[in-house]
Amino acid sequence: MKTLLKLLFAAMLALLSLQARAQLCTASATPISFGLYNPQSSTVTYNTGTVTVTCQAIVASLLIVYNIQLSAGSSGSYAQRKMLNGTTSLDYQLYTNSSHSTVWGDGTSSTQQVSDGYLLQLIGPVSKNYTVYGRLAGSQNVKAGAYTDTVTILITY
């Protein structure tokens, strides 16, 4: 009887361990477009994009928790992200909130990651959308052309 209880207990531990790790999360995004930029205007330009996180539990799961991090992009610095056109750069920033007070990053250099999750998933994937708030400062003396940056999304769970 003791052996059966030990085996049952070991099987329960293995199942709990499997449930804690048995999920797959992916991320996708809609890009932020700031449109046409006038370097002679001091007007700040704002726009938004969306990060979508989709998680699929492989077995029934009671709690799925994850963190969403955004890279610094081509500038390599969260202090000021930069879109590039050759060697010319245009400064911008990404935020977690509409008041543009919290830089969305990886939790270092005064940035924050977004932490979220959901309860009880039995069948099918669950998707959640997160707004990314972009800000492009005015009065930047830049040449005409297309400016781009690539920001990587990292989901940890």
C-alpha positions, 0 to 999 in steps of 0.5 A, a space after each residue: 500500500 505504501 508503495 502504491 501511495 508513493 507512486 501515486 504521489 510521484 505521478 502527481 508531482 510529475 503532472 504538476 511539474 508538467 502543468 507548470 511548464 506545459 505551455 507555449 506562448 508567442 508574440 506578434 505586433 502591429 508596427 507604430 507608424 509616425 507618418 510624415 515628419 516635419 523637422 521644422 515643427 516642434 510638435 510631438 507626434 504620438 501613435 500606438 501599436 499593439 503587441 499580441 500574446 497568444 498562449 496555448 496550454 499543452 495540458 490543463 493549466 490553472 495559472 499562466 503568467 508571463 512577462 513582455 519585454 521590448 528591446 532597445 532597438 538599433 540604438 542599444 539604449 533605453 535612454 533614447 531609442 533611435 530610428 535610422 536612415 543610414 547613419 542619420 537617426 531620429 529619436 523616439 520612445 515606447 511606453 507602457 502607458 498613455 501618459 508616456 511616463 513608463 518606458 517599455 523595456 526589460 526592467 533595467 535602466 529605469 524601464 519596465 516590462 509588462 507582466 500579466 497572465 490568466 487563470 484556467 485554460 483547458 482548451 484552445 489558445 488565449 490571446 491578449 492585446 497590449 497597447 504600445 504607446 509611441 512618442 516622437 519628439 519634434 524639432 529634430 534636424 534630420 534629412 528627408 527619407 524613411 526612418 525605421 527601427 526593429 524592436 524585438 519582443 521577448 516573452 518569458 513564462 
